[in-house]
Amino acid sequence: MTPTELSIVFFAQLAVILLACRITGYLAKRFLGQPQVVGEMIAGVMLGPSLFGLLAPELQDLIFPKESQPILFVGAQLAVGLYMFIVGLGFDTSHFVSRARSAAAVSISGIAVPFACAFAITPWLMGTPGLFNPDLVTWEAQLFMGACIAITAFPMLARIIHEKGLSKSPLGTLALSAGAIDDAGAWCVLAIVLASFGGGPMVAVIAIGGAFAFAVFMGLFGRRLTRGFEARMEREGGISETGLAYILIAFATCAFAMDIAGIHAVFGGFVLGAVMPKGKFAEALKAKLEPMTVVLLLPLFFTYSGLHTQLTLVNTWNLLFIALVILVVSIAAKGLACYAAARLSGEDNSTAMGIGALMNARGLMELIILNIGLQRGIIEPALFSIMVVMAIVTTLMAGPLFELVYGRAARARGELPVPPPAG
């Protein structure tokens, strides 16, 4: 295709993607009580070969030709990089202080048990052709599956907690603390897998060493180096276009550094956001970046994921059974482990069940990990599709399950505000 043809196709794609995401997101909010982003996850799958390509293959191929996928890929990488930067801006270390003991217990359990389950089932999964890269070593596959099962959608968790008026409650603080620790652990494990796979020991050493050096440097000097952005905002009475440009240059540099190191751009974006000044500066910067990232860019990522989700590949009883096992193990390992840890830490039964329900949401964070795994050749399309379904199901069930085990009773006791009508 010529550059002009690619441009025409891209804008047609953008119109279709945004329309589909808006409609599906509205329906998810109106009839399922789910956040907009959950509907957009589903819309991405619907635009791929699993539905659109199945019902109208010629039209789907016309709108989403293979030649245009590199453009969508770049847009998707920018989307998740900026999104993780925004997540980093909202990463508040004060969550760890007030509920450190309980949060540590819940998070450690929420990591250890899923990893144990992943280590148990992965050798069996590797016996089925077409799930993992044949060159993958067993321990690499086990670590990758462990990260997938252990991950919690920290941004989704924060959003649910905020919407339900739990931000300053003991349960909300505990869930946010544990979710943040969980995600940090899962991303570290993923970094090890990415660094070790396919490049030999020296590539792994360089990648892990580079990522460690970057994290240490940013931890020691990041706040000092980025304080100038806050001072500039105070002088100018807000974040100017020039100030925003410098911030985006810093973001692109950090993303580039992590890509060059052999990890992934999202790590650079998240670490930079985490060391940025908080308070008014972080809120002002989020106000600048979040609407465009969430409304325009993230749908590109969901669609790129959906174009690689082929549910028709899960077409045998064996693969359906594998999908069911992965779903059950993922829900049980994460939910029951976090529930038990919360109870042992002294939480009452309903609070512990609420924690277990919330920690099971995997959402966008799961899709990011899966896309990295598919992009790097760790997993094959069939397993990618199975895991996308798991991500959507666990995200869909988190809010309603929380309401069932905690929300309704707490609202009846006056501990939670009554939510506004849906839609």
C-alpha positions as CSV (number, residue, x, y, z in Angstrom):
1,M,0.0,0.0,0.0
2,T,1.1,3.5,-0.7
3,P,1.5,6.1,2.1
4,T,-1.6,7.8,0.9
5,E,-3.6,4.6,0.9
6,L,-2.3,3.8,4.4
7,S,-3.4,7.2,5.6
8,I,-6.9,6.7,4.2
9,V,-7.1,3.3,5.8
10,F,-5.8,4.6,9.2
11,F,-8.5,7.3,9.5
12,A,-11.2,4.8,8.5
13,Q,-9.9,2.5,11.2
14,L,-9.8,5.3,13.7
15,A,-13.4,6.2,13.1
16,V,-14.6,2.6,13.3
17,I,-12.5,1.9,16.4
18,L,-13.7,5.0,18.3
19,L,-17.3,4.4,17.4
20,A,-17.2,0.7,18.4
21,C,-15.5,1.6,21.7
22,R,-17.9,4.4,22.6
23,I,-21.0,2.2,21.8
24,T,-19.7,-0.9,23.6
25,G,-18.4,1.1,26.5
26,Y,-21.8,2.8,26.9
27,L,-23.6,-0.5,26.8
28,A,-21.2,-2.0,29.4
29,K,-21.9,1.0,31.7
30,R,-25.6,1.2,31.1
31,F,-26.6,-2.5,31.3
32,L,-23.7,-4.3,33.1
33,G,-22.6,-1.5,35.5
34,Q,-19.0,-1.9,34.2
35,P,-16.5,0.9,33.6
36,Q,-16.1,2.3,30.1
37,V,-12.7,0.6,29.7
38,V,-14.2,-2.9,30.1
39,G,-16.5,-2.3,27.2
40,E,-13.6,-1.1,25.1
41,M,-11.7,-4.3,25.9
42,I,-14.6,-6.2,24.6
43,A,-14.9,-3.9,21.6
44,G,-11.3,-4.7,20.6
45,V,-12.1,-8.4,20.5
46,M,-15.3,-7.8,18.6
47,L,-13.4,-5.9,15.9
48,G,-11.0,-8.8,15.4
49,P,-11.3,-12.1,13.6
50,S,-13.4,-13.5,16.5
51,L,-16.6,-11.6,15.5
52,F,-16.2,-9.0,12.8
53,G,-13.8,-11.2,10.8
54,L,-16.1,-14.1,11.3
55,L,-19.3,-12.3,10.2
56,A,-17.8,-10.1,7.4
57,P,-14.3,-11.3,6.6
58,E,-14.0,-9.2,3.4
59,L,-15.1,-6.0,5.0
60,Q,-12.9,-6.6,8.1
61,D,-9.9,-7.2,5.8
62,L,-10.7,-4.0,3.9
63,I,-10.8,-1.9,7.1
64,F,-8.0,-3.7,8.9
65,P,-5.5,-4.9,6.2
66,K,-2.3,-6.6,7.4
67,E,-0.2,-3.8,5.8
68,S,-1.7,-1.3,8.3
69,Q,-1.0,-3.3,11.4
70,P,2.5,-1.8,12.0
71,I,0.8,1.6,12.3
72,L,-1.7,0.3,14.8
73,F,1.2,-1.4,16.6
74,V,3.1,1.9,17.0
75,G,-0.1,3.6,18.2
76,A,-0.7,0.8,20.7
77,Q,2.8,1.1,22.1
78,L,2.4,4.8,22.5
79,A,-1.0,4.2,24.2
80,V,0.3,1.7,26.8
81,G,3.5,3.7,27.4
82,L,1.6,6.9,28.2
83,Y,-1.0,5.0,30.1
84,M,1.6,3.4,32.4
85,F,3.2,6.9,32.8
86,I,-0.2,8.1,34.0
87,V,-0.5,5.1,36.3
88,G,2.9,6.0,37.7
89,L,1.7,9.6,38.4
90,G,-1.0,8.1,40.6
91,F,1.3,5.7,42.3
92,D,1.2,6.9,45.9
93,T,3.7,5.3,48.3
94,S,1.7,6.5,51.3
95,H,-0.6,3.5,50.7
96,F,2.1,1.2,52.0
97,V,2.5,3.0,55.3
98,S,-0.9,2.8,57.0
99,R,-1.6,-0.9,56.2
100,A,1.8,-2.3,55.6
101,R,1.5,-5.6,57.5
102,S,-1.9,-6.6,56.0
103,A,-0.9,-5.3,52.6
104,A,2.3,-7.3,52.6
105,A,0.5,-10.5,53.7
106,V,-2.2,-10.1,51.0
107,S,0.2,-9.2,48.2
108,I,2.7,-11.9,49.0
109,S,-0.1,-14.5,49.1
110,G,-1.6,-13.0,45.9
111,I,1.8,-13.5,44.2
112,A,3.0,-16.8,45.8
113,V,-0.1,-18.9,45.3
114,P,-0.7,-17.9,41.7
115,F,3.0,-18.6,40.9
116,A,2.8,-22.0,42.6
117,C,-0.3,-22.9,40.6
118,A,1.4,-21.6,37.4
119,F,4.4,-23.8,38.1
120,A,2.1,-26.7,38.6
121,I,0.0,-26.5,35.4
122,T,2.6,-25.0,32.9
123,P,4.4,-28.3,32.2
124,W,1.0,-29.8,31.4
125,L,0.2,-26.8,29.1
126,M,3.5,-27.2,27.3
127,G,2.5,-30.7,26.3
128,T,-0.1,-29.1,24.0
129,P,1.4,-27.9,20.7
130,G,0.6,-24.3,19.7
131,L,0.4,-22.7,23.1
132,F,4.0,-21.7,23.8
133,N,7.1,-21.0,21.6
134,P,8.8,-24.4,21.2
135,D,12.1,-22.9,22.1
136,L,10.8,-21.6,25.4
137,V,12.5,-23.2,28.5
138,T,10.0,-24.6,31.1
139,W,11.0,-22.2,33.8
140,E,10.5,-19.2,31.5
141,A,7.0,-20.4,30.6
142,Q,6.3,-20.9,34.3
143,L,7.4,-17.5,35.2
144,F,5.4,-15.9,32.4
145,M,2.2,-17.8,33.3
146,G,2.8,-16.9,37.0
147,A,3.0,-13.2,36.1
148,C,-0.2,-13.5,34.0
149,I,-2.1,-15.2,36.8
150,A,-0.7,-13.0,39.6
151,I,-1.2,-9.6,38.0
152,T,-3.9,-7.2,39.4
153,A,-5.2,-4.3,37.3
154,F,-4.0,-1.6,39.7
155,P,-5.6,1.2,37.7
156,M,-8.9,-0.7,37.4
157,L,-8.7,-1.4,41.1
158,A,-8.1,2.2,41.9
159,R,-11.0,3.2,39.7
160,I,-13.5,0.7,41.3
161,I,-12.4,1.8,44.7
162,H,-12.8,5.5,43.8
163,E,-16.3,5.0,42.2
164,K,-17.5,3.1,45.3
165,G,-16.4,5.7,47.7
166,L,-13.7,3.5,49.3
167,S,-10.6,5.6,48.7
168,K,-10.0,6.5,52.3
169,S,-11.5,3.4,53.9
170,P,-9.4,0.6,55.5
171,L,-10.5,-1.8,52.7
172,G,-9.7,0.6,50.0
173,T,-6.2,1.4,51.4
174,L,-5.5,-2.3,51.9
175,A,-6.6,-3.3,48.4
176,L,-4.6,-0.4,46.8
177,S,-1.5,-1.3,48.8
178,A,-1.6,-5.0,48.0
179,G,-2.5,-4.3,44.3
180,A,0.5,-2.0,43.9
181,I,2.9,-4.5,45.4
182,D,1.4,-7.3,43.3
183,D,1.9,-5.4,40.1
184,A,5.4,-4.4,40.9
185,G,6.3,-8.1,41.6
186,A,4.7,-9.3,38.4
187,W,6.4,-6.7,36.3
188,C,9.8,-7.6,37.7
189,V,9.2,-11.2,36.9
190,L,8.1,-10.3,33.4
191,A,11.3,-8.3,33.0
192,I,13.3,-11.3,33.8
193,V,11.5,-13.5,31.3
194,L,11.8,-10.9,28.5
195,A,15.4,-10.4,29.2
196,S,16.2,-14.1,29.3
197,F,14.2,-15.3,26.3
198,G,15.8,-15.8,23.0
199,G,18.9,-13.7,23.5
200,G,21.3,-15.8,25.5
201,P,22.7,-15.1,29.0
202,M,24.6,-11.9,28.1
203,V,21.5,-10.3,26.6
204,A,19.6,-11.2,29.8
205,V,22.4,-9.7,32.0
206,I,22.5,-6.5,30.0
207,A,18.7,-6.1,30.0
208,I,18.2,-6.9,33.7
209,G,21.3,-4.9,34.6
210,G,20.2,-1.9,32.5
211,A,16.7,-2.0,33.9
212,F,18.0,-2.2,37.5
213,A,20.5,0.6,36.9
214,F,17.6,2.7,35.4
215,A,15.3,2.0,38.3
216,V,18.1,2.8,40.9
217,F,19.1,6.0,39.1
218,M,15.5,7.2,38.9
219,G,14.9,6.2,42.5
220,L,17.9,8.2,43.7
221,F,17.8,11.2,41.4
222,G,14.4,11.1,39.6
223,R,12.5,13.2,42.0
224,R,15.3,15.8,42.1
225,L,15.6,15.9,38.3
226,T,11.8,16.2,37.8
227,R,11.2,18.8,40.5
228,G,12.0,21.4,37.9
229,F,8.8,20.6,36.1
230,E,6.8,21.4,39.2
231,A,8.7,24.6,39.8
232,R,8.0,25.6,36.2
233,M,4.3,25.0,36.6
234,E,4.2,27.1,39.8
235,R,6.0,30.0,37.9
236,E,3.7,29.8,34.9
237,G,0.5,29.1,36.8
238,G,0.0,25.8,35.1
239,I,1.6,23.4,32.7
240,S,2.4,25.3,29.6
241,E,2.8,23.8,26.1
242,T,6.6,24.1,26.4
243,G,6.5,22.5,29.8
244,L,4.4,19.6,28.5
245,A,6.8,19.2,25.6
246,Y,9.7,18.8,27.9
247,I,7.8,16.2,30.0
248,L,6.9,14.2,26.9
249,I,10.6,14.4,25.8
250,A,11.5,12.9,29.2
251,F,8.8,10.2,28.8
252,A,10.0,9.3,25.3
253,T,13.6,9.1,26.5
254,C,12.8,6.8,29.3
255,A,10.6,4.6,27.1
256,F,13.5,4.5,24.5
257,A,16.0,3.5,27.2
258,M,13.9,0.6,28.4
259,D,13.3,-0.6,24.8
260,I,17.0,-0.4,24.0
261,A,17.8,-2.3,27.2
262,G,15.6,-5.1,26.0
263,I,12.8,-4.8,28.5
264,H,9.8,-2.8,27.3
265,A,8.9,0.9,26.9
266,V,6.1,0.6,29.5
267,F,8.7,0.1,32.3
268,G,10.3,3.5,31.4
269,G,7.0,5.3,31.3
270,F,5.8,3.8,34.7
271,V,9.1,4.5,36.5
272,L,9.2,8.1,35.3
273,G,5.6,8.7,36.4
274,A,6.3,7.1,39.8
275,V,9.1,9.5,40.6
276,M,7.4,12.6,39.3
277,P,6.2,15.2,41.9
278,K,2.7,14.3,43.2
279,G,-0.2,16.5,44.4
280,K,-1.2,19.5,42.2
281,F,1.5,18.9,39.6
282,A,0.5,15.2,39.0
283,E,-3.2,16.1,38.9
284,A,-2.5,18.9,36.4
285,L,-0.4,16.7,34.2
286,K,-3.0,13.9,34.3
287,A,-5.6,16.4,33.2
288,K,-3.5,17.2,30.2
289,L,-2.6,13.7,29.1
290,E,-5.4,11.4,30.4
291,P,-8.3,12.4,28.1
292,M,-6.3,12.0,24.8
293,T,-4.6,8.8,26.1
294,V,-7.8,7.1,27.3
295,V,-10.2,8.3,24.6
296,L,-8.0,8.3,21.5
297,L,-5.0,6.1,22.0
298,L,-6.1,3.2,24.3
299,P,-8.8,2.0,21.8
300,L,-5.9,1.5,19.3
301,F,-4.3,-0.8,21.8
302,F,-7.5,-2.7,22.5
303,T,-8.1,-3.1,18.8
304,Y,-4.5,-4.3,18.1
305,S,-5.0,-6.9,20.8
306,G,-8.4,-7.9,19.4
307,L,-6.9,-8.3,15.9
308,H,-4.6,-11.0,17.4
309,T,-7.3,-12.6,19.5
310,Q,-8.7,-15.6,17.5
311,L,-11.2,-17.4,19.6
312,T,-11.9,-19.7,16.6
313,L,-8.4,-21.2,17.4
314,V,-9.9,-22.6,20.6
315,N,-11.8,-25.2,18.6
316,T,-11.1,-28.5,20.3
317,W,-12.4,-30.0,23.5
318,N,-8.8,-30.2,24.7
319,L,-8.3,-26.4,24.2
320,L,-11.7,-25.6,25.7
321,F,-10.8,-27.7,28.7
322,I,-7.4,-25.9,29.0
323,A,-9.2,-22.5,28.8
324,L,-11.6,-23.6,31.6
325,V,-8.7,-24.9,33.8
326,I,-6.7,-21.6,33.3
327,L,-9.8,-19.6,34.2
328,V,-10.7,-21.6,37.3
329,V,-7.1,-21.7,38.5
330,S,-6.6,-18.0,37.9
331,I,-9.7,-17.0,39.8
332,A,-9.3,-19.5,42.7
333,A,-5.5,-18.9,43.2
334,K,-5.8,-15.1,43.3
335,G,-9.1,-14.8,45.1
336,L,-8.7,-17.5,47.8
337,A,-5.1,-16.6,48.5
338,C,-5.9,-12.9,49.1
339,Y,-9.0,-13.8,51.1
340,A,-7.1,-16.2,53.4
341,A,-4.3,-13.7,53.9
342,A,-6.7,-10.9,54.8
343,R,-8.4,-13.1,57.3
344,L,-5.2,-14.2,58.9
345,S,-4.2,-10.5,59.1
346,G,-7.2,-9.8,61.3
347,E,-9.8,-8.6,58.7
348,D,-13.4,-9.6,59.1
349,N,-15.0,-12.1,56.7
350,S,-16.8,-9.6,54.5
351,T,-13.8,-7.3,54.2
352,A,-11.6,-10.3,53.3
353,M,-14.0,-11.5,50.7
354,G,-14.2,-7.9,49.2
355,I,-10.4,-7.9,49.0
356,G,-10.4,-11.3,47.2
357,A,-13.0,-10.1,44.7
358,L,-11.2,-6.8,43.9
359,M,-7.7,-8.4,43.6
360,N,-9.0,-10.7,40.9
361,A,-9.5,-7.9,38.4
362,R,-6.8,-8.1,35.7
363,G,-8.0,-5.7,33.0
364,L,-5.6,-3.7,30.9
365,M,-2.5,-4.8,32.8
366,E,-3.1,-8.4,31.8
367,L,-3.6,-7.3,28.1
368,I,-0.3,-5.4,28.2
369,I,1.6,-8.5,29.5
370,L,-0.1,-10.8,27.0
371,N,0.7,-8.4,24.1
372,I,4.3,-8.3,25.1
373,G,4.4,-12.1,25.3
374,L,2.9,-12.4,21.9
375,Q,5.1,-9.7,20.4
376,R,8.3,-11.3,21.8
377,G,7.2,-14.8,20.6
378,I,6.8,-16.3,24.1
379,I,3.2,-17.4,23.6
380,E,1.3,-18.5,20.5
381,P,-2.1,-17.0,19.3
382,A,-4.2,-19.8,20.8
383,L,-2.9,-19.2,24.3
384,F,-3.0,-15.5,23.8
385,S,-6.7,-15.8,23.0
386,I,-7.4,-18.0,26.0
387,M,-5.7,-15.6,28.3
388,V,-7.5,-12.6,26.8
389,V,-10.8,-14.3,27.7
390,M,-9.5,-14.9,31.2
391,A,-8.6,-11.2,31.5
392,I,-12.0,-10.1,30.4
393,V,-14.0,-12.6,32.6
394,T,-12.0,-11.8,35.8
395,T,-12.4,-8.1,35.1
396,L,-16.1,-8.3,34.4
397,M,-16.7,-10.3,37.6
398,A,-14.7,-8.1,40.0
399,G,-17.3,-5.3,40.5
400,P,-20.4,-7.4,40.7
401,L,-18.7,-10.0,43.0
402,F,-17.5,-7.2,45.3
403,E,-21.1,-5.9,45.5
404,L,-22.3,-9.3,46.3
405,V,-19.9,-10.1,49.1
406,Y,-19.3,-6.7,50.6
407,G,-20.9,-3.7,48.9
408,R,-24.6,-4.3,49.5
409,A,-24.2,-5.1,53.2
410,A,-21.8,-2.2,53.7
411,R,-24.2,0.2,52.0
412,A,-27.1,-1.0,54.1
413,R,-25.0,-0.3,57.2
414,G,-24.3,3.2,55.9
415,E,-20.6,2.5,55.4
416,L,-20.7,3.2,51.7
417,P,-22.4,5.9,49.7
418,V,-25.3,5.0,47.4
419,P,-24.0,5.1,43.8
420,P,-25.6,7.3,41.2
421,P,-27.9,5.6,38.6
422,A,-26.1,3.8,35.8
423,G,-25.9,5.6,32.4
